Amino acid sequence: MTQSKAQLESSKKYKAKHRERVKYLNKRSAAKTFITTDGTIEDVKTLQELIKKRLKEG
């Protein structure tokens, strides 16, 4: 699906204005992809332990 010039410009402006939010969303997406498709079971188990520790910290 192609985007119009106006849509591309709007996307560019949003990304420039909300840099930190876009960065956060990209990292979140990469983490989900790694867990669901790219990571090994051992990787996922390691991440699971890190998540448990993080949740205990509050």
VMD Tcl script that builds the backbone (N, CA, C; Angstrom):
set m [mol new atoms 174]
animate dup $m
set s [atomselect $m all]
$s set {name element resname resid chain x y z} {
  {N N MET 1 A 0.846 -1.177 0.000}
  {CA C MET 1 A 0.000 0.000 0.000}
  {C C MET 1 A 0.890 1.237 0.000}
  {N N THR 2 A 0.656 2.106 -0.920}
  {CA C THR 2 A 1.458 3.326 -1.002}
  {C C THR 2 A 0.780 4.458 -0.238}
  {N N GLN 3 A 1.604 5.345 0.250}
  {CA C GLN 3 A 1.091 6.499 0.980}
  {C C GLN 3 A 1.217 7.741 0.106}
  {N N SER 4 A 0.291 8.643 0.305}
  {CA C SER 4 A 0.356 9.905 -0.427}
  {C C SER 4 A 1.487 10.759 0.145}
  {N N LYS 5 A 1.843 11.780 -0.572}
  {CA C LYS 5 A 2.889 12.689 -0.097}
  {C C LYS 5 A 2.490 13.332 1.221}
  {N N ALA 6 A 1.218 13.664 1.346}
  {CA C ALA 6 A 0.728 14.287 2.583}
  {C C ALA 6 A 0.862 13.323 3.762}
  {N N GLN 7 A 0.555 12.042 3.538}
  {CA C GLN 7 A 0.683 11.056 4.607}
  {C C GLN 7 A 2.143 10.871 5.003}
  {N N LEU 8 A 3.016 10.800 4.013}
  {CA C LEU 8 A 4.443 10.655 4.295}
  {C C LEU 8 A 4.974 11.842 5.079}
  {N N GLU 9 A 4.553 13.031 4.695}
  {CA C GLU 9 A 4.985 14.244 5.397}
  {C C GLU 9 A 4.465 14.259 6.833}
  {N N SER 10 A 3.213 13.847 7.002}
  {CA C SER 10 A 2.629 13.794 8.351}
  {C C SER 10 A 3.376 12.800 9.225}
  {N N SER 11 A 3.694 11.646 8.674}
  {CA C SER 11 A 4.446 10.637 9.424}
  {C C SER 11 A 5.818 11.172 9.814}
  {N N LYS 12 A 6.463 11.836 8.897}
  {CA C LYS 12 A 7.783 12.408 9.157}
  {C C LYS 12 A 7.717 13.444 10.275}
  {N N LYS 13 A 6.707 14.305 10.240}
  {CA C LYS 13 A 6.539 15.328 11.284}
  {C C LYS 13 A 6.278 14.682 12.644}
  {N N TYR 14 A 5.403 13.670 12.657}
  {CA C TYR 14 A 5.089 12.990 13.921}
  {C C TYR 14 A 6.349 12.370 14.511}
  {N N LYS 15 A 7.117 11.658 13.677}
  {CA C LYS 15 A 8.334 11.012 14.157}
  {C C LYS 15 A 9.339 12.025 14.683}
  {N N ALA 16 A 9.425 13.168 14.042}
  {CA C ALA 16 A 10.353 14.208 14.498}
  {C C ALA 16 A 9.896 14.820 15.822}
  {N N LYS 17 A 8.597 15.005 15.954}
  {CA C LYS 17 A 8.044 15.641 17.156}
  {C C LYS 17 A 8.006 14.680 18.345}
  {N N HIS 18 A 7.838 13.389 18.092}
  {CA C HIS 18 A 7.681 12.386 19.151}
  {C C HIS 18 A 8.796 11.342 19.090}
  {N N ARG 19 A 10.013 11.819 19.014}
  {CA C ARG 19 A 11.160 10.940 18.855}
  {C C ARG 19 A 11.262 9.851 19.924}
  {N N GLU 20 A 11.114 10.234 21.173}
  {CA C GLU 20 A 11.249 9.271 22.272}
  {C C GLU 20 A 10.142 8.218 22.227}
  {N N ARG 21 A 8.922 8.626 21.916}
  {CA C ARG 21 A 7.801 7.682 21.837}
  {C C ARG 21 A 8.018 6.679 20.697}
  {N N VAL 22 A 8.477 7.168 19.551}
  {CA C VAL 22 A 8.737 6.304 18.402}
  {C C VAL 22 A 9.852 5.312 18.736}
  {N N LYS 23 A 10.884 5.789 19.415}
  {CA C LYS 23 A 11.997 4.933 19.826}
  {C C LYS 23 A 11.503 3.831 20.776}
  {N N TYR 24 A 10.672 4.215 21.733}
  {CA C TYR 24 A 10.096 3.266 22.675}
  {C C TYR 24 A 9.273 2.204 21.947}
  {N N LEU 25 A 8.408 2.636 21.034}
  {CA C LEU 25 A 7.553 1.698 20.305}
  {C C LEU 25 A 8.369 0.757 19.426}
  {N N ASN 26 A 9.427 1.252 18.819}
  {CA C ASN 26 A 10.294 0.395 18.003}
  {C C ASN 26 A 10.986 -0.670 18.852}
  {N N LYS 27 A 11.470 -0.264 20.029}
  {CA C LYS 27 A 12.120 -1.225 20.928}
  {C C LYS 27 A 11.133 -2.270 21.418}
  {N N ARG 28 A 9.917 -1.833 21.750}
  {CA C ARG 28 A 8.886 -2.766 22.209}
  {C C ARG 28 A 8.544 -3.772 21.117}
  {N N SER 29 A 8.417 -3.292 19.919}
  {CA C SER 29 A 8.118 -4.160 18.787}
  {C C SER 29 A 9.242 -5.168 18.545}
  {N N ALA 30 A 10.478 -4.701 18.628}
  {CA C ALA 30 A 11.628 -5.588 18.440}
  {C C ALA 30 A 11.673 -6.668 19.519}
  {N N ALA 31 A 11.355 -6.291 20.755}
  {CA C ALA 31 A 11.344 -7.257 21.851}
  {C C ALA 31 A 10.275 -8.327 21.628}
  {N N LYS 32 A 9.093 -7.906 21.222}
  {CA C LYS 32 A 8.014 -8.870 20.956}
  {C C LYS 32 A 8.403 -9.828 19.834}
  {N N THR 33 A 8.981 -9.296 18.776}
  {CA C THR 33 A 9.390 -10.129 17.648}
  {C C THR 33 A 10.470 -11.113 18.071}
  {N N PHE 34 A 11.426 -10.649 18.854}
  {CA C PHE 34 A 12.491 -11.529 19.326}
  {C C PHE 34 A 11.915 -12.670 20.151}
  {N N ILE 35 A 11.008 -12.344 21.062}
  {CA C ILE 35 A 10.428 -13.363 21.935}
  {C C ILE 35 A 9.586 -14.361 21.152}
  {N N THR 36 A 8.782 -13.877 20.226}
  {CA C THR 36 A 7.838 -14.761 19.543}
  {C C THR 36 A 8.413 -15.515 18.353}
  {N N THR 37 A 9.453 -14.987 17.706}
  {CA C THR 37 A 9.926 -15.659 16.495}
  {C C THR 37 A 11.430 -15.909 16.430}
  {N N ASP 38 A 12.244 -14.990 16.902}
  {CA C ASP 38 A 13.683 -15.090 16.681}
  {C C ASP 38 A 14.462 -15.758 17.811}
  {N N GLY 39 A 14.036 -15.564 19.036}
  {CA C GLY 39 A 14.786 -16.064 20.177}
  {C C GLY 39 A 14.632 -17.554 20.376}
  {N N THR 40 A 15.681 -18.154 20.939}
  {CA C THR 40 A 15.607 -19.570 21.291}
  {C C THR 40 A 14.843 -19.715 22.607}
  {N N ILE 41 A 14.502 -20.937 22.939}
  {CA C ILE 41 A 13.820 -21.187 24.214}
  {C C ILE 41 A 14.705 -20.729 25.372}
  {N N GLU 42 A 15.997 -20.954 25.246}
  {CA C GLU 42 A 16.926 -20.518 26.296}
  {C C GLU 42 A 16.919 -18.994 26.426}
  {N N ASP 43 A 16.879 -18.293 25.312}
  {CA C ASP 43 A 16.792 -16.830 25.343}
  {C C ASP 43 A 15.525 -16.381 26.063}
  {N N VAL 44 A 14.418 -17.008 25.736}
  {CA C VAL 44 A 13.140 -16.632 26.329}
  {C C VAL 44 A 13.140 -16.914 27.828}
  {N N LYS 45 A 13.734 -18.030 28.235}
  {CA C LYS 45 A 13.828 -18.344 29.670}
  {C C LYS 45 A 14.668 -17.305 30.405}
  {N N THR 46 A 15.753 -16.881 29.788}
  {CA C THR 46 A 16.603 -15.849 30.391}
  {C C THR 46 A 15.825 -14.545 30.540}
  {N N LEU 47 A 15.113 -14.168 29.488}
  {CA C LEU 47 A 14.301 -12.956 29.553}
  {C C LEU 47 A 13.206 -13.072 30.609}
  {N N GLN 48 A 12.644 -14.254 30.727}
  {CA C GLN 48 A 11.597 -14.480 31.727}
  {C C GLN 48 A 12.129 -14.213 33.134}
  {N N GLU 49 A 13.347 -14.662 33.406}
  {CA C GLU 49 A 13.945 -14.412 34.716}
  {C C GLU 49 A 14.203 -12.922 34.930}
  {N N LEU 50 A 14.670 -12.250 33.902}
  {CA C LEU 50 A 14.898 -10.801 34.017}
  {C C LEU 50 A 13.583 -10.060 34.268}
  {N N ILE 51 A 12.531 -10.505 33.612}
  {CA C ILE 51 A 11.218 -9.875 33.798}
  {C C ILE 51 A 10.710 -10.107 35.215}
  {N N LYS 52 A 10.894 -11.316 35.737}
  {CA C LYS 52 A 10.483 -11.610 37.117}
  {C C LYS 52 A 11.185 -10.684 38.099}
  {N N LYS 53 A 12.499 -10.495 37.910}
  {CA C LYS 53 A 13.275 -9.615 38.779}
  {C C LYS 53 A 12.759 -8.174 38.681}
  {N N ARG 54 A 12.475 -7.731 37.472}
  {CA C ARG 54 A 11.988 -6.363 37.251}
  {C C ARG 54 A 10.641 -6.144 37.929}
  {N N LEU 55 A 9.757 -7.137 37.844}
  {CA C LEU 55 A 8.438 -7.023 38.464}
  {C C LEU 55 A 8.530 -6.998 39.985}
  {N N LYS 56 A 9.492 -7.711 40.547}
  {CA C LYS 56 A 9.675 -7.701 41.996}
  {C C LYS 56 A 10.127 -6.325 42.485}
  {N N GLU 57 A 10.925 -5.633 41.658}
  {CA C GLU 57 A 11.404 -4.289 42.009}
  {C C GLU 57 A 10.259 -3.283 42.102}
  {N N GLY 58 A 9.226 -3.554 41.328}
  {CA C GLY 58 A 8.046 -2.685 41.366}
  {C C GLY 58 A 8.133 -1.613 40.404}
}
mol reanalyze $m
mol bondsrecalc $m
mol representation Tube
mol addrep $m
